[in-house]
Amino acid sequence: MTRNAPNAHRLPPGQKLTNEFPSLHYGTIPTFNPATWDLRIWGVVEAPSVWTWDQIVALPRVKSRLGLHCVTTWSKYDTE
């Protein structure tokens, strides 16, 4: 995409527009077992808490459309 193209104002300096969704990771992807997964919040909080996967997916959801701009210099517009 060039700076003179429509929506060029949305592309930050140094970024390259992509229509793909790059997958960036190092090494193997660990297996995921929702029955044993949890999210633990502790440290400088009023009360530590633990959330199971079922509790997380039961939370209310909203849809957002936004531009993603990665530090590796790719940008993707209108990602939902």
C-alpha positions as MATLAB code, in Angstrom:
seq = 'MTRNAPNAHRLPPGQKLTNEFPSLHYGTIPTFNPATWDLRIWGVVEAPSVWTWDQIVALPRVKSRLGLHCVTTWSKYDTE';
ca = [
       0.000    0.000    0.000;
       1.306    3.425   -0.823;
       0.759    6.563    1.176;
      -1.402    8.009   -1.634;
      -3.868    5.100   -1.587;
      -7.260    5.393    0.135;
      -6.905    4.853    3.897;
      -3.154    5.587    3.699;
      -3.610    7.851    6.741;
      -4.388    4.720    8.768;
      -0.978    3.114    8.133;
       1.588    4.175   10.738;
       5.061    5.147    9.499;
       7.279    2.120    8.854;
       4.397   -0.366    8.770;
       3.479   -2.690    5.873;
      -0.164   -3.539    5.202;
      -1.132   -7.215    5.093;
      -4.385   -9.024    4.355;
      -3.086  -12.154    6.056;
      -2.909  -12.804    9.764;
       0.728  -13.669   10.478;
       1.330  -16.434   12.986;
       4.424  -15.653   15.034;
       5.700  -18.073   17.634;
       8.876  -19.844   18.656;
       9.002  -23.589   19.231;
       6.148  -26.014   19.597;
       2.648  -24.946   20.484;
       1.622  -26.479   23.819;
      -1.509  -28.614   23.967;
      -4.553  -26.990   25.521;
      -6.814  -28.846   27.919;
      -9.741  -26.655   29.026;
     -10.493  -29.041   31.905;
      -7.161  -28.238   33.585;
      -6.595  -24.637   32.376;
      -7.118  -21.717   34.748;
      -6.325  -18.022   35.002;
      -4.848  -16.990   38.347;
      -4.702  -13.375   39.484;
      -2.525  -12.668   42.507;
       0.088  -10.285   43.783;
      -0.747   -6.641   44.382;
      -4.529   -7.137   44.211;
      -7.259   -6.780   46.808;
      -8.089  -10.483   46.637;
      -6.433  -13.265   44.636;
      -8.789  -15.130   42.310;
      -8.839  -18.158   40.032;
     -11.001  -18.440   36.897;
     -11.690  -21.715   35.079;
     -11.969  -21.907   31.297;
     -15.755  -22.366   31.587;
     -16.021  -19.204   33.706;
     -13.998  -17.239   31.145;
     -16.076  -18.330   28.142;
     -19.305  -17.632   30.085;
     -18.415  -13.918   30.372;
     -20.359  -11.447   28.197;
     -18.797  -10.794   24.789;
     -18.638   -7.809   22.493;
     -17.410   -7.525   18.912;
     -14.871   -4.892   17.965;
     -13.409   -3.936   14.599;
      -9.949   -2.425   14.784;
      -6.591   -2.065   13.118;
      -3.724   -4.184   14.399;
      -0.229   -2.721   14.218;
       2.560   -5.113   15.229;
       6.036   -4.148   16.388;
       7.368   -6.472   13.665;
       6.109   -3.821   11.152;
       2.939   -5.427    9.779;
      -0.502   -3.849   10.005;
      -3.911   -5.372    9.327;
      -7.012   -3.194    9.010;
     -10.565   -3.937   10.142;
      -9.842   -7.062   12.159;
     -12.851   -8.354   14.097;
];
